[in-house]
Amino acid sequence: MSSIDDKMIGRNVRNLRGNMTMEMLAAKMRDLGHKWTKITVHNIETGDRQLRMKEAVDVPVINVKEELA
């Protein structure tokens, strides 16, 4: 069961993902050592899976790299 906080965090991840597909974000997170799939992204964005602290640090880094590219 997801909490209100998990759903809010999920919406923030979705906003940070921008124009990237779920698969693109998952691949970039895998490049950083996380075991993410498209399903992982979906579950985080819907609040069905909590975002871990290390993941929370890396998601914005990916977004910044995308904007600079």
C-alpha positions, -999 to 999 in steps of 0.1 A, spaced: 0 0 0 14 34 -9 14 64 13 6 100 3 44 108 6 53 79 -18 27 92 -43 41 127 -40 76 115 -45 64 94 -75 49 125 -91 82 144 -86 102 115 -102 77 117 -132 83 154 -135 121 150 -133 119 123 -160 106 149 -184 105 136 -220 125 105 -212 106 72 -215 104 50 -184 128 26 -202 153 54 -208 153 64 -171 156 28 -161 186 23 -184 203 54 -170 197 43 -135 212 9 -144 243 27 -157 246 42 -122 244 7 -106 207 5 -97 187 -26 -107 159 -7 -123 135 -17 -151 106 1 -167 84 -16 -141 105 -1 -113 100 34 -127 63 28 -130 60 15 -95 79 44 -80 59 69 -101 26 54 -89 38 52 -53 37 14 -52 75 13 -45 95 36 -22 124 55 -37 156 47 -18 179 75 -6 207 67 -31 182 65 -59 167 98 -48 202 114 -51 208 99 -86 175 107 -103 181 145 -104 217 139 -116 203 121 -146 179 149 -153 207 176 -151 229 155 -175 200 153 -200 195 191 -199 232 197 -205 234 173 -234 
